Structure formats: C-alpha cells, structure tokens
C-alpha cells in the first residue's frame, strides 16, 4: 500500500515538473558552440534595456548587433546590460552575435511592434462586469463539494489498520 502512495506521489511530481518546465529550443546546426549565450528579454521596445548573458566562455566575450553598440563582457563575468537604439524598426528581428575566443554564435532580438497611436474613449464591451448574476445553488454546491472533500481527507487521515497503528 505504501509503495502505491510513493509511486503516485512521484508520478504526480514528475508530471507537475514536466508541465512547468520551459519548452526546449533547438538551435540551428550552425549555432552549436561550447559556450551558452542569450539575450533577455528576447523582445524589447526601441530604447529598452537588454541583458546579454554568456556561460562557459573562458575568455572575454564580444557581443555585437546592428541595433546596439558593441559590448564586451570581461573574462569571469557572465552578463552585461545595453540599451537598444531608439531608431530600431518596430517588428524587426535583429541578429545578435556573441564572439568567445575563436567561436561565435548568433541569436535573434525582436523589436516590439508599435502601439496604436489612438486610445479608445470607452472600455471594451465584454459583459456585465458585476456580481449580480451569482447563483446561490452553484455556490452551495461548490461549498458542499469542498466540505465533502475535506471530510473524506480527515476520515482517511484518522483511519487505523486492524492492528491499531496508523496506515
């Protein structure tokens, strides 16, 4: 009986972890390097700041792009910040190159699309927007289900096996 509980808990934990882990992103075949690199965030508005990150590079790293000035990440450091040019084109994708020693890798930096220049004068018409439609039957049913679940959990926690010890 204990093995089933442990197996169920492990399966539930693995499922929860797999659902919360970020999806893997495969790099193109030409971008395989012995060091890791990234631009965070990968989408930014013109004039916004980005963090350039590098992992596993044993020398200084030079980062360049058409959308910001060349940045040098000193040996022993893992990141640097820079500001994207104000004249970056909205919706454009710029290549960011990381040079570590004799190796180089590229990733993309997307410039956020322009926001609309006009502002709506009224809010969206998306429903009533009040609590006037509460159904007491549904609230009672929900409360009964919660109370029943708590009662069953309490009962199982108090159950004893035939020899008098807790299960």
Protein Blocks (a to p, Z undefined) as FASTA:
>chain_A
ZZmmmmmmmmmmmmmmmmmpccdddddfklccfbdcddddfbdcehiacddddehiabdc
ddddfkbccddddehiabdcddddfkbcehiacdddddehjbccdddddddddddfbdcf
bdcdebjopaklpcfklmmmmmmmmmmmmmmmmmmmmpccfkopaZZ
